[in-house]
Amino acid sequence: MISAGTLLDEEPNYSQKEHDFDGVFGVASTKRARDRIRSAKTIREVSNGSVSGIPVLLLNEGMILNFDVNVLLEKTIKEASEYGPAASISEAIMKLVPGLSCDIRTLLAKAKTFEQDLRRVVRAKRFCDKSVWIAS
């Protein structure tokens, strides 16, 4: 089983304009699952730390039942879209599952467009006293 999540990166200088496919972190429930992460070579294994939400439930159940669970994590920044991290995780999943393919270029093109739109809204919101929401 493969699950995904994000790591909130609050560094103000961090930019998601160009995504780094080597920025995906992996956590595993079993030795077999850890070996799969290592064999992908582009996923950085995390041996300890804190994971929350549904991914941690899956990891714990996987450890208890000796069931392979891989959780892939990618950095994202506050008030940014998650299209870029989703593309990075999709790329990592393709390395874990032989024969799987996904059009990453389309995802990245949509990410760029959406992130530009989001920046415009955030800039415009500074001059508005009402809340603004964007549907994606």
Buried (B, 14 or more C-beta within 10 A) or exposed (E): EBBBBBBEBEEEEEEBEEBEBEBBBBBBBBEEBBEBBEEBEBBBEBEEEEBEEEBBEBBEEBBEEEBBBBBBBBBBBEEBBBBBBBBBBBBBBBBBEEEEEEEBEEBBEBBBEBBEEBEEBEEEEEEEEEEEEEEE
